[in-house]
Amino acid sequence: MSLELIDIALAERHDHPRLENRVTGKVRAVLTEIIDGQEQRHELIIPAWVQREDGMDDGDVDLALMVKAAKIVGRLKSRLSDTPST
């Protein structure tokens, strides 16, 4: 299986309603894979959260959410590559 992350972007983000300095968001990730010689695209919405630290501006928070989602995609790819194809 050859899933490749080709695009990642922040879809939305919000301050957590109860937890101070917690920011939650949804990240849009686009992956491709080749199935029977045809490229297939998969669009995923990945929920993520980060803890805002002193000195972080909005851009830092956005980047942290996307990095967290990219790590989730990486774990997914790793687990799928360990699974035998059917």
C-alpha positions in Angstrom: 0.0 0.0 0.0 1.4 3.4 -0.9 -0.6 6.1 0.8 1.0 9.5 0.3 0.0 12.7 2.0 -0.3 15.3 -0.7 -2.1 18.2 1.1 -2.9 19.3 4.6 -4.8 22.4 5.7 -6.6 23.6 8.7 -10.3 23.4 8.2 -11.4 25.0 11.5 -10.2 25.8 15.0 -11.8 26.9 18.3 -10.7 27.6 21.8 -11.9 24.8 24.1 -15.0 25.8 26.0 -13.8 24.6 29.4 -10.0 23.9 29.3 -7.8 26.9 29.5 -5.2 27.3 26.7 -6.6 24.2 24.8 -7.3 24.7 21.1 -9.3 22.1 19.2 -9.6 22.0 15.4 -10.2 19.9 12.3 -7.5 19.4 9.8 -8.2 18.4 6.2 -5.7 15.9 4.8 -5.6 14.6 1.2 -3.9 11.3 0.5 -3.4 9.4 -2.7 -2.8 5.8 -3.4 -2.4 3.7 -6.5 -5.0 0.9 -6.9 -4.9 -1.2 -10.0 -2.8 1.4 -11.7 -5.3 4.2 -11.0 -4.6 7.0 -8.6 -7.3 7.3 -5.9 -7.6 10.4 -3.7 -8.9 10.2 -0.1 -9.9 13.3 1.8 -9.9 13.0 5.5 -11.0 15.4 8.3 -8.9 14.8 11.3 -9.8 16.2 14.7 -6.8 17.5 16.7 -6.0 19.5 19.8 -3.0 21.4 21.1 -2.1 23.2 24.3 -1.4 26.8 23.6 1.9 27.8 25.3 3.3 31.3 26.2 4.5 33.1 23.1 2.5 31.1 20.6 0.6 33.2 18.0 -2.3 32.1 15.9 0.1 30.9 13.1 2.0 28.7 15.6 -1.3 27.2 16.8 -2.4 26.5 13.3 0.9 24.8 12.5 0.8 22.8 15.7 -2.6 21.5 14.8 -1.5 20.5 11.3 1.7 18.8 12.6 -0.4 16.8 15.1 -2.8 15.7 12.3 0.2 14.8 10.1 1.5 12.6 12.9 -1.9 10.9 13.1 -1.8 10.2 9.4 1.7 8.8 9.8 0.6 6.4 12.4 -2.4 5.4 10.2 0.0 4.8 7.2 2.3 2.7 9.5 -0.5 0.5 10.8 -1.9 0.0 7.3 1.4 -1.0 5.9 1.7 -3.7 8.6 -1.7 -5.1 7.7 -1.7 -7.8 4.9 -3.6 -6.8 1.8 -6.8 -8.6 1.0 
